[in-house]
Amino acid sequence: MKKAAVAPAATFVIFGAMGDLARRLLMPAIVNLQAAGLLDAKTDFIGVSHGEGSDDALRDALGKFVDGADWRKIAKRIRYMQGEFEDDALYKELAGKIGGNVVFYLAVAPNFFGPIVESIGKAGLFDEKDGFRRVVIEKPFGTDLKSAQELNKRILACAGEDQVYRIDHFLGKETVQNILVTRFGNALTEAVWNNRYVDHVQITAAETVSVGTRGSFYDATGALRDMVPNHLFQLLSLVGMEPPASFDAEAVRSEKAKVVAAVRPVEPDEAVRGRYVAGKAGDEKVPDYLKTQDVSPKSRTETYVAMKVAVETWRWHGVPFYLRTGKALAARDTEIVIRFRDAPLMLFHGTPTDALPPNQLVLQLQPNEGIALALAVKQPGPLVEAVPAELHFDYSERFKLGHRTGYETLLYDVLIGDQTLFQRADQIEGGWRAVQPLLDAWKKGQPEAYKAGSDGPEAADALIARDGRTWHPIG
C-alpha cells in the first residue's frame, strides 16, 4: 500500500487555542498525525487566546484528551500568545514569531472570522514570499445567503481562494471519502447511478444527543443552519456529482459545486421542522427543548429538519433526494440510502410484491461504518420463490481504523495544499441559496413537537409518504 509523504514543516497558529474544539478535536488529530509519521519534526504550534496564560498552561489545557510519547513530542513545540483578536498589536507581535510556512486556524466564534482574516491581511501575514500562508475557517460560514456572500467578500479581499480552507469535519471521515471510490471505482455502481435506475435517495444525519449545555449557540442556529447547507449538501454533492476529469482538487470541487448550483430552492411545502419535547434518547433523560438553559421560552428554533430536494441535472432529473437531520432521536445514524426502481415481478408468481422490496445500497457513515446491498435471492426449496437478502461490508472488520476525530486527513491536506475536501465560495453560497426560502418562511410559526427518543415529527413521515415512499429505519 502506498504510504503518504511527510507533510512540509509549518507553524500552526491556532486562534481560540484554549477552547473545546482545539482540545477535543484538533490536538488529538495532530497527535494522530504525529503517530502516523506524517508531521515534520519542525512543525510547531502557537496558541492564541485572550486570557492570561503561559506555554505550560496551554500544554496542560491541550493535553487533557491526549497522552503518550507522540503527545510529548508535540507538547515541546507549543507556545502561548495572549491577545485580543481584533487588536492590531497582536498581529504585529505575531509577525515577529512566524516565518516560512504558516497555517492560521480559526477555532473561534463565527463573529471573529472576518475580523481575524482582515487583521492577518492588514499585517501582511498572507504574503507568501518565504512560504505558504493558509487560513482554515470552521463552520458555520454565515447564517444565510447574504451573510455568507458578505463573509466571502471580506475574506477574499485579503487572501486568495487557494489560501482559504473552509473546513467541514464530516468530509474527513473515511467512509465519506469512500463515496467517491464506491461510485467511480466500480463499473457496477456507476452504470446504475442515474435516474433510469434510481427511484430516490435518502440522506440521514440523526443524533441521540440533545442540545445539552449549548443552548445559547444552538438557539441562534438551529438544525437547518447547523447541518443542511454544509454537512448534508456536501454528502448530496458527492452522491450527485458527475465524474471529474481527474481527482485534482479543482476538478472535484467544480463538479460538486455544479450539483449544489443545480439544487432547486426548497419551498416551505417541501420541508418539515420539528422540536423535541421531554423524553429519553439513548441513555440521556432529555428535558423539553424550551426548558434548556440559555434557550428563549419564545424560541422558534427547530431541532429537526426533513426536506425533499430536487437536483435539476440530466442525471438526476425526476429523482427526489430526501434529507433529514435532528437531535434527541431514537438512534445515532448517518447514512446514505440509494433506493433503486422496482424490478418486474411477473416471473415470481408466488411472491407477493410487498415481500420483495427493491434493491437498495446503504452507505453507512457512522457509527458502524460500512456498505450494505439489498438483493433478491432464491429461497431454498423446490419452488422458485424470491426473498430479500443483504450483502454487507464492515469497515472495522476489514481495516484497523483506530480512534480518529475526522480532522486528521483534513489537517494533513491543509499542510500539503490539497483543497479537494474543502468548500469553495460558490459551494457555500449555493447551499445557502437552496435553503433561503425556508429561512425566510420559518421566521414565523412554530416547529412541530416530537418526543425525545422518537424518529422525529409525524409530519416528516407524511412528507415522504405523499410520494408513496417511506424512510429507511433509523439505527
C-alpha positions as CSV (number, residue, x, y, z in Angstrom):
1,M,0.0,0.0,0.0
2,K,1.3,3.4,-0.9
3,K,2.4,5.5,2.1
4,A,1.6,9.2,2.4
5,A,4.6,11.5,2.4
6,V,5.6,13.6,5.4
7,A,3.9,17.0,5.2
8,P,6.1,20.0,4.9
9,A,7.1,21.8,8.1
10,A,4.8,24.7,9.1
11,T,3.7,26.8,12.1
12,F,0.1,26.3,13.2
13,V,-1.3,29.5,14.7
14,I,-4.5,28.4,16.5
15,F,-6.8,31.2,17.4
16,G,-9.0,30.1,20.3
17,A,-6.5,27.5,21.4
18,M,-8.0,27.2,24.9
19,G,-11.4,26.2,23.5
20,D,-13.2,22.9,23.2
21,L,-12.5,22.5,19.5
22,A,-8.8,22.8,19.9
23,R,-8.7,20.5,23.0
24,R,-11.1,17.8,22.0
25,L,-10.6,17.5,18.2
26,L,-7.6,19.4,16.8
27,M,-4.9,18.4,19.2
28,P,-5.9,14.6,19.2
29,A,-5.9,14.8,15.4
30,I,-2.4,16.4,15.3
31,V,-1.1,13.7,17.7
32,N,-2.6,11.0,15.4
33,L,-0.7,12.6,12.5
34,Q,2.5,12.6,14.6
35,A,1.9,8.9,15.4
36,A,1.4,8.1,11.7
37,G,4.8,9.8,10.9
38,L,3.1,12.4,8.7
39,L,4.3,15.5,10.7
40,D,7.7,17.1,10.1
41,A,9.7,17.3,13.2
42,K,10.0,21.1,12.7
43,T,6.2,21.7,12.7
44,D,5.4,23.9,15.7
45,F,2.3,25.5,17.3
46,I,1.3,28.9,18.6
47,G,-1.9,29.0,20.6
48,V,-3.6,32.5,20.7
49,S,-6.2,33.3,23.3
50,H,-7.4,36.5,25.1
51,G,-7.0,35.2,28.6
52,E,-3.9,35.1,30.8
53,G,-1.8,32.1,30.3
54,S,1.6,30.5,29.6
55,D,3.2,27.8,27.5
56,D,2.7,25.3,30.3
57,A,-0.9,26.3,30.9
58,L,-1.7,25.9,27.2
59,R,0.1,22.5,27.2
60,D,-2.0,21.4,30.2
61,A,-5.2,22.5,28.5
62,L,-4.4,20.8,25.2
63,G,-3.2,17.7,26.9
64,K,-6.4,16.8,28.6
65,F,-7.5,14.4,25.8
66,V,-4.2,13.1,24.7
67,D,-1.1,11.4,26.2
68,G,1.8,9.2,25.3
69,A,5.2,9.7,23.6
70,D,3.7,11.3,20.5
71,W,1.9,14.0,22.6
72,R,5.1,14.7,24.5
73,K,6.9,15.4,21.2
74,I,4.2,17.8,20.2
75,A,3.9,19.5,23.6
76,K,7.6,20.6,23.4
77,R,6.8,22.6,20.3
78,I,3.7,24.5,21.7
79,R,3.9,28.2,22.6
80,Y,1.2,30.6,24.0
81,M,0.3,34.1,22.9
82,Q,-2.1,36.3,24.7
83,G,-4.0,39.0,22.8
84,E,-7.4,40.3,21.6
85,F,-8.4,39.0,18.2
86,E,-9.2,42.5,16.9
87,D,-6.1,44.2,18.3
88,D,-3.5,45.2,15.7
89,A,-0.8,44.8,18.3
90,L,-1.4,41.1,18.4
91,Y,-0.6,40.7,14.7
92,K,2.5,42.9,14.9
93,E,3.8,40.7,17.7
94,L,2.8,37.5,15.8
95,A,4.7,38.7,12.7
96,G,7.9,38.6,14.7
97,K,7.3,35.0,15.7
98,I,6.5,33.3,12.4
99,G,8.2,32.7,9.1
100,G,8.1,30.3,6.3
101,N,5.0,28.1,6.0
102,V,2.1,29.1,8.3
103,V,-1.4,27.8,8.8
104,F,-3.8,30.1,10.6
105,Y,-6.6,28.0,12.2
106,L,-9.7,29.9,13.3
107,A,-11.1,27.8,16.2
108,V,-13.2,30.8,17.3
109,A,-16.8,32.0,17.3
110,P,-18.1,32.9,13.8
111,N,-18.3,36.6,14.5
112,F,-14.4,36.7,14.6
113,F,-13.9,35.0,11.2
114,G,-14.0,38.3,9.2
115,P,-12.1,40.5,11.7
116,I,-9.2,37.9,12.2
117,V,-8.7,37.4,8.5
118,E,-8.7,41.1,7.8
119,S,-6.2,41.7,10.6
120,I,-3.9,38.9,9.2
121,G,-4.1,40.6,5.8
122,K,-3.6,44.1,7.2
123,A,-0.4,42.9,8.9
124,G,0.9,41.4,5.6
125,L,0.9,37.9,7.0
126,F,-0.8,36.4,4.0
127,D,2.3,37.3,1.9
128,E,3.9,34.1,0.6
129,K,7.3,35.4,-0.2
130,D,9.0,32.9,2.1
131,G,6.5,30.0,2.3
132,F,2.8,29.2,2.0
133,R,0.2,31.1,4.1
134,R,-3.2,29.3,4.6
135,V,-6.2,30.0,6.7
136,V,-8.7,27.4,8.0
137,I,-12.2,28.6,8.7
138,E,-14.7,26.5,10.7
139,K,-18.5,26.4,10.2
140,P,-21.0,28.0,10.4
141,F,-19.9,30.0,7.4
142,G,-22.6,32.7,7.5
143,T,-26.1,32.4,8.8
144,D,-27.9,32.9,5.4
145,L,-27.1,33.7,1.8
146,K,-26.5,37.4,2.3
147,S,-24.1,36.9,5.3
148,A,-22.2,34.1,3.5
149,Q,-21.7,36.3,0.5
150,E,-20.5,39.2,2.7
151,L,-18.1,37.0,4.6
152,N,-16.7,35.5,1.4
153,K,-16.2,39.1,0.1
154,R,-14.3,40.1,3.2
155,I,-12.1,37.1,3.2
156,L,-11.3,37.1,-0.5
157,A,-10.3,40.7,-0.3
158,C,-7.4,39.7,2.0
159,A,-6.5,36.2,0.7
160,G,-6.7,34.2,-2.5
161,E,-9.2,31.4,-2.8
162,D,-6.3,29.0,-2.9
163,Q,-5.3,30.1,0.6
164,V,-8.7,29.7,2.1
165,Y,-9.7,26.3,3.6
166,R,-13.4,26.2,4.6
167,I,-13.4,23.1,6.8
168,D,-16.2,20.6,7.3
169,H,-15.0,17.8,9.6
170,F,-17.7,15.5,8.1
171,L,-15.6,15.3,4.9
172,G,-12.6,13.9,6.9
173,K,-14.4,10.7,7.7
174,E,-13.0,7.7,5.7
175,T,-16.5,6.5,4.8
176,V,-17.5,9.9,3.4
177,Q,-14.4,9.9,1.2
178,N,-15.2,6.3,0.2
179,I,-18.4,7.6,-1.6
180,L,-16.2,8.7,-4.5
181,V,-14.4,5.3,-4.6
182,T,-17.7,3.4,-4.3
183,R,-19.1,5.4,-7.3
184,F,-16.1,5.8,-9.6
185,G,-14.1,2.8,-8.7
186,N,-16.8,0.3,-9.6
187,A,-18.3,-0.1,-13.0
188,L,-21.3,-1.9,-11.5
189,T,-22.4,1.1,-9.3
190,E,-21.6,3.9,-11.8
191,A,-23.6,2.1,-14.5
192,V,-26.9,2.4,-12.5
193,W,-26.1,5.7,-10.7
194,N,-28.8,7.7,-12.6
195,N,-32.5,8.4,-13.0
196,R,-33.0,5.4,-15.2
197,Y,-32.4,3.0,-12.3
198,V,-32.6,5.1,-9.1
199,D,-36.0,5.8,-7.6
200,H,-34.9,8.2,-4.9
201,V,-32.0,9.0,-2.4
202,Q,-32.2,9.4,1.3
203,I,-29.6,11.2,3.4
204,T,-29.9,11.0,7.2
205,A,-27.8,12.5,10.0
206,A,-29.5,11.5,13.2
207,E,-28.2,12.1,16.7
208,T,-29.4,10.9,20.1
209,V,-27.7,13.7,22.0
210,S,-29.7,16.8,22.9
211,V,-28.7,20.4,22.8
212,G,-27.3,20.0,26.3
213,T,-25.3,22.9,27.5
214,R,-25.0,24.5,24.1
215,G,-28.4,26.3,24.4
216,S,-27.1,29.8,23.6
217,F,-25.3,28.7,20.4
218,Y,-28.0,26.3,19.2
219,D,-31.0,28.6,19.8
220,A,-29.4,31.1,17.5
221,T,-28.6,28.5,14.9
222,G,-31.0,25.5,14.7
223,A,-30.9,22.3,12.8
224,L,-31.3,23.8,9.4
225,R,-28.3,26.2,9.6
226,D,-26.2,23.8,11.6
227,M,-26.4,20.8,9.3
228,V,-28.1,21.3,5.9
229,P,-26.2,23.8,3.8
230,N,-22.9,22.3,4.9
231,H,-22.9,18.6,6.0
232,L,-26.0,17.3,4.2
233,F,-25.4,19.2,1.0
234,Q,-21.8,18.0,1.0
235,L,-23.0,14.4,1.1
236,L,-25.6,15.2,-1.6
237,S,-22.9,16.7,-3.8
238,L,-20.7,13.6,-3.5
239,V,-23.6,11.4,-4.4
240,G,-24.8,13.6,-7.3
241,M,-21.6,14.9,-8.9
242,E,-20.5,13.9,-12.4
243,P,-17.2,12.1,-12.9
244,P,-14.4,14.7,-12.6
245,A,-11.7,14.8,-15.3
246,S,-9.3,13.9,-12.5
247,F,-9.1,13.7,-8.8
248,D,-7.3,17.1,-8.7
249,A,-8.8,19.4,-6.1
250,E,-10.3,21.9,-8.6
251,A,-11.8,19.2,-10.8
252,V,-13.6,17.6,-7.9
253,R,-14.7,20.8,-6.3
254,S,-16.1,22.1,-9.6
255,E,-18.2,19.1,-10.1
256,K,-19.5,19.3,-6.6
257,A,-20.3,23.0,-7.0
258,K,-22.3,22.2,-10.1
259,V,-24.5,19.8,-8.2
260,V,-25.2,22.3,-5.4
261,A,-25.9,25.0,-8.0
262,A,-28.5,22.6,-9.6
263,V,-30.4,22.2,-6.4
264,R,-33.8,23.9,-6.8
265,P,-34.5,26.3,-3.8
266,V,-36.6,24.3,-1.3
267,E,-40.0,25.7,-0.7
268,P,-41.8,25.5,2.7
269,D,-44.3,22.9,1.5
270,E,-41.3,20.6,0.6
271,A,-39.9,20.7,4.2
272,V,-40.8,20.0,7.8
273,R,-39.3,21.3,11.0
274,G,-39.6,19.8,14.5
275,R,-38.5,20.4,18.0
276,Y,-38.1,17.8,20.7
277,V,-40.1,17.7,24.0
278,A,-39.2,15.7,27.1
279,G,-38.3,12.1,26.8
280,K,-35.4,9.7,26.8
281,A,-32.9,9.5,23.9
282,G,-30.2,6.9,24.2
283,D,-29.0,6.9,27.9
284,E,-30.0,10.6,28.3
285,K,-33.1,11.8,30.0
286,V,-33.9,14.8,27.9
287,P,-35.8,17.9,29.1
288,D,-38.2,19.9,26.9
289,Y,-36.1,22.0,24.5
290,L,-37.8,25.2,25.7
291,K,-36.6,24.4,29.2
292,T,-33.0,24.1,28.2
293,Q,-30.6,26.5,29.8
294,D,-30.0,29.7,27.7
295,V,-32.9,28.9,25.4
296,S,-35.6,31.5,25.0
297,P,-39.1,30.4,26.1
298,K,-40.4,32.2,22.9
299,S,-37.9,30.4,20.7
300,R,-38.9,29.3,17.1
301,T,-35.7,27.2,16.7
302,E,-36.0,23.8,15.2
303,T,-34.0,20.7,16.4
304,Y,-35.2,18.6,13.4
305,V,-35.5,19.2,9.7
306,A,-36.6,17.0,6.8
307,M,-37.0,18.1,3.2
308,K,-37.4,17.0,-0.4
309,V,-34.7,18.3,-2.7
310,A,-34.7,18.3,-6.5
311,V,-31.4,18.3,-8.3
312,E,-32.1,19.6,-11.8
313,T,-29.4,17.9,-13.8
314,W,-29.6,15.4,-16.7
315,R,-28.6,12.6,-14.5
316,W,-31.0,13.3,-11.6
317,H,-34.0,14.9,-13.1
318,G,-37.1,13.3,-11.6
319,V,-35.2,11.7,-8.7
320,P,-36.0,13.2,-5.3
321,F,-33.4,13.5,-2.6
322,Y,-34.9,13.3,0.9
323,L,-32.7,14.9,3.6
324,R,-33.3,14.7,7.4
325,T,-31.4,15.6,10.5
326,G,-32.2,16.0,14.1
327,K,-31.2,15.8,17.8
328,A,-32.6,13.7,20.6
329,L,-33.7,11.0,18.1
330,A,-34.0,7.2,18.6
331,A,-30.5,6.3,17.4
332,R,-27.2,7.8,16.2
333,D,-27.2,7.2,12.5
334,T,-25.5,8.9,9.5
335,E,-26.2,7.1,6.2
336,I,-27.0,7.5,2.5
337,V,-29.6,5.2,1.0
338,I,-29.8,4.7,-2.8
339,R,-33.2,3.1,-3.4
340,F,-33.5,1.6,-6.9
341,R,-36.6,1.2,-9.0
342,D,-38.8,-1.9,-8.7
343,A,-37.8,-5.0,-10.7
344,P,-40.7,-6.6,-12.7
345,L,-42.2,-9.5,-10.7
346,M,-44.0,-11.4,-13.4
347,L,-41.6,-14.3,-13.2
348,F,-42.2,-14.8,-9.5
349,H,-45.9,-15.5,-9.4
350,G,-45.9,-16.9,-5.9
351,T,-44.0,-13.9,-4.4
352,P,-46.2,-11.1,-3.1
353,T,-45.0,-7.7,-4.2
354,D,-44.5,-6.4,-0.6
355,A,-42.3,-9.4,0.2
356,L,-39.7,-8.4,-2.4
357,P,-38.6,-4.8,-1.8
358,P,-36.5,-3.0,-4.4
359,N,-32.7,-3.2,-4.4
360,Q,-31.0,-0.6,-2.3
361,L,-27.5,0.4,-1.5
362,V,-26.8,1.8,2.0
363,L,-23.6,3.7,2.7
364,Q,-23.3,3.7,6.5
365,L,-21.1,6.6,7.6
366,Q,-21.5,6.4,11.4
367,P,-21.5,4.8,13.9
368,N,-20.9,1.4,12.3
369,E,-19.1,2.3,9.0
370,G,-19.9,0.0,6.1
371,I,-21.8,-0.7,2.9
372,A,-24.9,-2.9,2.5
373,L,-26.5,-4.0,-0.7
374,A,-30.0,-5.5,-0.6
375,L,-30.8,-8.0,-3.3
376,A,-33.3,-10.7,-4.1
377,V,-32.3,-14.4,-3.9
378,K,-34.0,-17.7,-4.3
379,Q,-35.5,-19.2,-1.2
380,P,-34.3,-22.8,-0.7
381,G,-36.8,-25.4,-1.7
382,P,-38.4,-27.0,-4.8
383,L,-40.2,-23.8,-5.8
384,V,-38.6,-20.7,-7.4
385,E,-39.5,-18.1,-4.8
386,A,-37.6,-14.8,-4.4
387,V,-36.8,-13.4,-1.0
388,P,-34.7,-10.4,0.1
389,A,-31.1,-10.8,1.3
390,E,-28.2,-8.4,2.1
391,L,-24.6,-8.3,1.2
392,H,-22.6,-6.4,3.9
393,F,-19.2,-4.9,4.2
394,D,-18.0,-3.7,7.6
395,Y,-15.1,-1.2,7.7
396,S,-13.9,-2.3,11.1
397,E,-13.7,-5.9,10.1
398,R,-11.5,-5.2,7.1
399,F,-9.4,-2.3,8.3
400,K,-7.8,-1.1,11.5
401,L,-9.4,2.3,11.8
402,G,-8.3,3.3,15.4
403,H,-9.7,6.3,17.2
404,R,-9.8,9.3,14.8
405,T,-11.5,12.6,15.2
406,G,-12.2,13.2,11.5
407,Y,-9.7,16.1,11.3
408,E,-6.6,14.0,10.6
409,T,-7.0,13.9,6.8
410,L,-8.2,17.5,6.6
411,L,-5.2,18.9,8.6
412,Y,-2.8,16.8,6.5
413,D,-4.4,18.2,3.3
414,V,-4.0,21.7,4.5
415,L,-0.3,21.2,5.0
416,I,0.2,19.6,1.6
417,G,-2.1,22.1,-0.1
418,D,-4.9,19.8,-1.3
419,Q,-8.3,21.5,-1.3
420,T,-10.4,18.6,-2.6
421,L,-12.3,18.1,0.7
422,F,-12.8,21.9,1.4
423,Q,-15.7,24.0,0.3
424,R,-15.2,26.7,-2.3
425,A,-17.0,30.1,-2.1
426,D,-19.6,29.1,-4.8
427,Q,-20.4,25.8,-2.9
428,I,-21.0,27.7,0.3
429,E,-23.3,30.3,-1.3
430,G,-25.1,27.6,-3.4
431,G,-26.0,25.7,-0.2
432,W,-27.4,28.9,1.4
433,R,-29.3,29.8,-1.7
434,A,-31.1,26.5,-1.7
435,V,-32.4,26.8,1.8
436,Q,-33.0,30.6,1.9
437,P,-36.8,30.2,1.3
438,L,-37.0,28.1,4.4
439,L,-35.0,30.6,6.5
440,D,-37.4,33.3,5.4
441,A,-40.6,31.3,6.0
442,W,-39.6,29.9,9.3
443,K,-39.3,33.3,10.9
444,K,-43.0,32.8,11.7
445,G,-44.8,29.9,13.2
446,Q,-43.5,27.1,15.4
447,P,-41.9,23.7,14.8
448,E,-43.9,20.5,15.3
449,A,-43.3,18.7,18.6
450,Y,-41.7,15.3,18.7
451,K,-40.8,13.2,21.7
452,A,-37.1,12.8,22.5
453,G,-36.1,9.3,21.7
454,S,-38.5,9.0,18.7
455,D,-37.8,9.1,15.0
456,G,-38.9,12.7,14.7
457,P,-42.2,14.6,14.0
458,E,-45.1,12.8,12.2
459,A,-45.1,15.5,9.5
460,A,-41.7,14.1,8.3
461,D,-43.3,10.7,7.7
462,A,-46.2,12.4,5.9
463,L,-43.7,14.4,3.7
464,I,-42.2,11.2,2.2
465,A,-45.5,9.2,2.3
466,R,-47.3,11.6,0.0
467,D,-44.9,10.4,-2.7
468,G,-45.7,6.8,-1.9
469,R,-42.3,6.2,-0.1
470,T,-41.1,5.6,3.5
471,W,-38.0,6.5,5.4
472,H,-35.3,3.9,5.9
473,P,-35.4,3.0,9.6
474,I,-33.0,5.0,11.8
475,G,-30.4,2.9,13.5
